[in-house]
Amino acid sequence: MNKMIFVNLPVTDMQRSIKFYEALGFKKNEDFSDANGTGMMWDDNIWVMLLTHEFYQQFLRGQLVADTQAVSGSMTAFSMDSIEEVKKFAQTAKENGGDFYHVELGMSEEQMYELEVKDPDGNILSAAWMAM
């Protein structure tokens, strides 16, 4: 069996988040979606699970759901095939209620290019291309 990655993100508006991630190229999997959570597939092995705050809270055992507009608890990176794809991903995010910015890493663009993308809830996705 292939390994799979499920990134769980708390969201405040499920329909807004579904539309945002669909615009970025994720596909909704109806078999793993209900009022509490929605499975959004990047590919067969990498998924983003959009979870309501109430449902997400059940997995935290005494911790609180972070206000991701003010506090970051994680940053998930997605590799892209080109710098142009990184830029398109970020621009699409901005056009659909998110935002993006660039962090200077001290590397040439020929080696690595990355943009930090925020979804409408403030969750951070790094879109990155690396010369391998």
C-alpha positions in Angstrom: 0.0 0.0 0.0 1.2 3.5 -0.8 1.8 5.9 2.0 -0.7 8.8 2.2 -0.5 12.3 3.8 -3.6 13.9 5.3 -3.1 17.6 6.3 -6.0 18.5 8.7 -6.9 22.2 8.7 -9.5 23.9 10.9 -11.8 26.2 8.9 -14.5 28.7 9.8 -16.5 28.6 6.6 -16.6 25.1 4.9 -18.1 26.2 1.6 -15.7 29.1 1.2 -12.8 26.8 2.0 -14.0 24.1 -0.5 -14.2 26.7 -3.2 -10.8 28.1 -2.3 -9.1 24.7 -2.5 -10.9 23.7 -5.6 -9.6 26.8 -7.3 -6.1 25.7 -6.3 -6.6 22.4 -8.1 -7.7 20.2 -5.2 -10.6 17.8 -5.9 -13.4 17.2 -3.4 -13.9 13.5 -2.5 -17.6 13.1 -1.7 -17.0 9.7 0.0 -14.9 11.5 2.7 -17.0 14.6 3.1 -19.9 15.6 5.4 -21.0 18.6 7.5 -17.9 18.2 9.8 -15.2 17.7 7.3 -14.3 17.6 3.6 -11.6 15.6 2.0 -9.8 17.6 -0.7 -7.4 15.6 -2.9 -4.2 17.1 -4.2 -3.5 13.7 -5.8 -4.2 10.1 -4.7 -1.7 10.2 -1.9 -1.9 13.8 -0.6 -5.1 15.2 0.9 -6.1 18.3 2.8 -8.9 17.6 5.2 -11.0 20.7 5.9 -12.5 20.4 9.4 -15.0 22.6 11.3 -13.5 24.0 14.5 -15.9 21.9 16.5 -14.9 18.7 14.8 -11.2 19.6 14.8 -11.4 20.3 18.6 -12.3 16.7 19.3 -8.8 15.6 18.3 -6.9 18.1 20.6 -7.4 16.6 24.1 -7.3 19.7 26.2 -5.7 22.0 23.6 -7.5 24.9 21.9 -7.9 25.4 18.2 -5.5 28.2 17.2 -6.7 31.4 15.7 -4.7 30.9 12.5 -5.3 34.6 11.6 -3.1 35.5 14.6 -1.1 32.4 15.4 0.6 29.8 13.2 1.0 26.2 14.4 2.3 24.7 11.1 3.2 25.4 7.5 2.6 22.8 4.9 4.7 22.8 1.8 3.6 21.6 -1.7 6.2 21.0 -4.4 5.4 22.5 -7.8 6.9 21.6 -11.2 8.1 25.1 -12.1 8.5 28.7 -10.8 5.6 29.7 -13.1 3.4 27.0 -11.4 4.3 28.4 -7.9 3.4 31.9 -9.1 0.1 30.7 -10.6 -0.8 28.8 -7.5 -0.2 31.9 -5.3 -2.1 34.2 -7.6 -5.0 31.9 -7.8 -5.1 31.8 -4.0 -5.2 35.6 -3.9 -7.9 35.8 -6.5 -10.0 33.4 -4.4 -9.9 35.0 -0.9 -6.4 34.1 0.2 -3.1 35.9 0.0 0.6 35.3 -0.6 4.0 36.7 0.1 7.7 35.9 -0.5 10.4 35.2 2.1 13.9 35.9 1.0 15.8 32.6 1.7 19.2 33.7 0.4 19.1 31.2 -2.5 19.0 32.0 -6.2 15.8 31.4 -8.0 17.6 28.9 -10.1 18.0 26.7 -7.0 14.7 27.3 -5.2 11.7 29.5 -5.4 8.9 29.6 -2.8 5.9 31.7 -2.0 4.0 31.5 1.3 0.2 31.2 0.6 -2.5 31.9 3.2 -5.9 30.4 2.8 -8.9 32.5 4.0 -8.5 31.1 7.5 -4.8 32.0 7.7 -3.5 28.5 7.3 -0.1 28.7 5.6 0.8 26.6 2.5 4.2 26.9 1.0 4.3 26.6 -2.7 7.8 25.6 -3.7 9.9 24.7 -6.7 13.4 23.2 -6.2 16.0 22.3 -8.7 16.6 18.6 -8.0 
